Amino acid sequence: MKIGFIGTGVMGTGMINNLLKNNYEVNVFNRTKAHADTVIKNGANWKDSPKLVAENSDVVITIVGFPNDVEQVYFGDDGLLAGASKGEILIDSTTSKPKIDEKIYNESKKLGVESLDAPVSGGDVGAQNGNLTFMVGGDQAIFNEVKPVLNSMGSNIQIFGSAGKGQHTKMANQIMIAGNMTGLTEMLDYGKHADLDLSSLIKIVSQGGGDNWSLENYGPRVLKDDFKPGFAAKHFLKDLRIALECANEMHIDLPATKLAKQLYEKMVDQMDLGSDGTQGLIKLYK
């Protein structure tokens, strides 16, 4: 089986490397070719457009930056749907708008092409280690067919229903992470001003009811002033905006998520720190 992959950023690189380790032939495209150098050196084949990736692959996975990037990759003149053939399977692992993946599903069906939305969670560590979480929307039979491929990159893989449901699940996940990140940031700020040993603070909290993934993975990075993006703040802000847009469509109010969005807007839009990891939120408090 030939796998196509669009997007060779922090997440995509780790995912591609794990596909290669599992002996899949992988065709890749990225908007900036230089960013694909690592995976090409590891054995991936470069293609000059998403269309060419689709023409030379059985399954194509996409993980790009923003919803408009998703639309361009799928619906552009050189996009995936211009090159996909009957029976091919397209998997969007970008965190994007549910309505876009519903559109991809409907337009793909007209061509006899299958699609799933399968956004991921687990950050750069999960991508590197092959233990990402995949939240999937689409047809059960297609999910069953590609699950071995997803197993090469993830350890927790679940389908939640029809097209778009994977994205809605990811929005719920991001809402939870928003609370974790603001909690981590303010815990460390409080601990600093109370003259606590922050390393010991992280250790004791992680052994009790306050434990969470963000605390364990990003807390130590903050103490080392390591703000390299396991997940870039600008992308997390995009996710929070999508979550609140969806919430508005469902006529529900999420005040804590609104506050998290405001904090990340200050970090990204006012302080120009969008390329920092989400743990860079601590800079607002310094």
C-alpha positions in Angstrom: 0.0 0.0 0.0 1.3 3.4 -1.0 0.7 6.2 1.5 0.6 9.9 0.5 1.3 12.5 3.1 0.7 16.3 2.8 2.4 18.4 5.6 5.9 17.8 6.9 5.8 20.1 10.0 6.6 19.0 13.5 3.6 16.6 13.6 3.8 15.4 10.1 7.5 14.6 10.2 7.1 12.2 13.2 4.1 10.6 11.6 5.8 10.0 8.3 8.9 8.6 10.0 6.7 6.0 11.8 5.0 5.1 8.5 8.5 4.5 7.0 9.5 2.4 10.1 6.5 0.2 9.4 7.6 -0.4 5.8 5.1 1.8 4.0 6.1 3.5 0.8 5.4 7.2 1.4 4.9 10.0 -1.1 5.1 13.5 0.4 4.4 17.1 -0.5 4.8 20.3 1.6 4.4 23.9 0.6 8.1 24.5 1.5 10.1 21.6 0.1 13.0 22.2 2.4 10.8 21.3 5.4 10.5 17.8 3.9 14.3 17.2 3.7 14.3 15.1 6.9 11.7 12.6 5.7 13.1 12.5 2.2 16.5 11.5 3.6 14.6 8.8 5.6 13.2 7.3 2.5 10.0 9.3 1.5 9.4 10.2 -2.1 8.9 13.8 -3.0 6.0 14.8 -5.3 5.5 18.3 -6.7 1.8 18.8 -5.8 -1.0 17.3 -3.8 -2.5 16.2 -7.1 0.6 14.1 -7.9 0.6 12.7 -4.4 -3.0 11.5 -4.9 -2.2 10.1 -8.4 0.5 7.9 -6.9 -1.0 6.8 -3.6 -3.7 4.5 -2.2 -4.3 6.4 1.0 -3.4 10.1 1.5 -3.1 11.8 5.0 -3.1 15.5 5.4 -2.0 17.6 8.4 -1.6 21.2 7.4 -1.9 24.5 9.3 -5.3 26.2 8.9 -8.8 25.5 7.5 -8.0 27.6 4.3 -4.9 25.4 3.8 -7.1 22.3 4.0 -9.5 23.7 1.4 -6.6 24.5 -0.9 -5.0 21.1 -0.5 -8.3 19.3 -1.3 -10.1 21.6 -3.7 -7.4 23.6 -5.5 -6.5 23.1 -9.2 -3.6 20.9 -8.1 -5.4 19.5 -5.1 -6.1 16.0 -3.9 -9.5 15.7 -5.5 -8.1 16.6 -8.9 -5.8 13.6 -8.7 -7.6 11.0 -6.5 -9.1 7.9 -8.2 -12.0 5.7 -7.4 -11.5 3.7 -4.2 -8.7 6.0 -2.9 -9.0 7.0 0.8 -8.3 10.6 2.0 -7.7 11.2 5.7 -7.6 14.7 7.1 -5.7 14.8 10.3 -5.6 18.6 10.4 -7.5 20.1 13.3 -10.1 22.0 11.2 -13.7 23.0 10.9 -16.2 20.1 11.0 -18.1 21.6 8.0 -14.9 21.5 5.8 -14.5 17.8 6.4 -18.2 17.2 5.8 -17.7 19.0 2.5 -14.6 16.8 1.7 -16.7 13.7 2.5 -19.6 14.8 0.2 -17.4 15.9 -2.7 -15.2 12.8 -2.5 -18.2 10.5 -2.6 -19.2 12.1 -6.0 -15.9 10.8 -7.4 -16.1 7.4 -5.8 -13.3 8.5 -3.4 -13.6 7.8 0.4 -12.6 10.2 3.2 -12.2 10.4 7.0 -11.6 13.2 9.3 -9.0 12.0 11.9 -7.4 14.9 13.9 -4.8 13.9 16.4 -3.7 14.7 19.9 -0.4 13.9 21.6 1.9 16.7 20.4 5.4 16.3 19.0 6.2 13.6 21.6 3.2 11.5 20.5 4.1 12.0 16.8 7.7 10.9 17.4 6.9 7.9 19.5 4.0 6.7 17.4 1.4 6.9 20.2 -0.9 9.6 19.0 -4.6 9.6 19.7 -6.8 9.7 16.5 -10.4 10.9 16.7 -12.2 9.8 13.6 -15.3 10.7 11.7 -16.6 8.9 8.7 -17.8 5.5 7.5 -17.1 2.5 9.8 -16.0 0.2 6.9 -13.4 2.8 5.7 -12.2 3.2 9.2 -11.7 -0.5 9.6 -9.8 -0.6 6.3 -7.2 2.1 7.2 -6.9 1.3 10.9 -3.6 -0.7 10.4 -2.2 2.5 8.8 -3.3 4.6 11.8 -1.9 2.0 14.2 1.5 2.8 12.7 1.3 6.3 14.1 -1.1 6.0 17.1 -2.0 3.9 20.1 -5.5 5.2 20.8 -7.8 5.2 17.8 -11.5 5.6 17.9 -14.3 6.5 15.5 -17.1 8.8 16.8 -19.6 8.7 14.0 -20.3 10.4 10.7 -18.1 12.9 8.8 -17.1 15.9 11.0 -17.5 14.0 14.3 -13.7 13.5 14.5 -13.3 17.3 14.4 -16.0 17.9 17.0 -14.2 15.4 19.3 -11.0 17.3 18.8 -12.7 20.5 19.7 -13.8 18.9 23.0 -10.2 17.8 23.5 -8.9 21.3 22.9 -11.4 22.8 25.3 -10.0 20.5 28.0 -6.4 21.3 27.1 -7.2 25.1 27.3 -8.1 24.6 31.0 -5.0 22.5 31.6 -2.7 25.1 30.0 -4.1 28.1 31.9 -4.1 26.0 35.1 -0.4 25.0 34.5 0.6 28.6 33.8 -1.1 30.1 36.8 0.1 27.2 39.1 3.7 28.0 38.2 3.2 31.7 38.6 1.5 31.2 42.0 4.3 28.8 43.0 7.0 31.2 42.0 5.5 34.1 44.0 5.0 31.8 47.0 8.8 30.9 46.8 8.1 27.2 46.2 10.6 24.9 44.4 8.8 24.6 41.0 10.3 21.3 40.0 9.1 19.8 43.3 5.7 21.5 42.8 5.3 19.9 39.4 6.3 16.5 40.8 3.9 16.5 43.7 0.9 17.9 41.6 1.5 15.3 38.9 1.2 12.5 41.5 -2.2 13.7 42.7 -5.6 14.8 41.4 -4.0 17.7 39.4 -2.1 15.4 37.1 -2.6 15.9 33.3 -0.6 15.5 30.1 0.2 19.2 29.8 1.6 19.4 33.3 3.9 16.4 32.8 5.1 17.4 29.3 5.1 21.2 29.3 5.8 22.0 33.0 9.5 20.8 32.8 9.9 22.7 29.5 8.8 26.0 31.1 11.3 25.5 33.9 14.1 25.2 31.3 12.8 28.2 29.3 12.2 25.8 26.5 9.4 27.3 24.4 10.1 25.3 21.2 6.7 24.3 19.8 5.5 20.8 20.5 2.3 22.5 19.4 2.5 26.1 18.2 0.4 28.7 20.0 -0.9 30.1 16.8 -2.4 26.8 15.9 -3.9 26.3 19.3 -5.5 29.7 19.1 -7.0 28.7 15.7 -8.4 25.6 17.4 -10.0 27.6 20.2 -11.6 30.0 17.7 -13.0 27.0 15.8 -14.3 25.5 19.1 -16.1 28.7 20.0 -17.5 29.1 16.5 -19.0 25.6 16.8 -20.2 26.3 20.3 -22.0 29.4 19.0 -23.6 27.4 16.2 -24.9 25.0 18.9 -26.1 27.9 21.0 -23.9 27.1 24.0 -21.7 29.4 26.1 -18.1 28.3 27.1 -16.9 31.2 29.3 -13.6 29.5 30.4 -12.7 28.7 26.8 -13.4 32.3 25.8 -11.0 33.5 28.5 -8.3 31.0 27.3 -8.8 32.3 23.8 -8.3 35.9 25.0 -5.1 35.0 26.7 -3.7 33.2 23.6 -4.8 36.2 21.5 -2.7 38.4 23.6 0.2 36.0 23.3 -0.1 35.5 19.5 -1.6 38.7 18.2 -0.2 41.3 20.6 3.1 39.8 21.7 3.9 38.1 18.4 4.7 34.8 20.1 2.6 32.6 17.8 5.5 30.4 16.9 6.2 29.5 20.5 4.8 26.4 21.9 1.5 26.6 23.9 3.7 26.6 27.1 4.8 30.1 26.1 1.6 31.4 27.7 3.8 31.8 30.9 5.4 34.8 29.2 2.2 36.8 29.7 2.8 36.5 33.4 6.4 37.7 33.4 
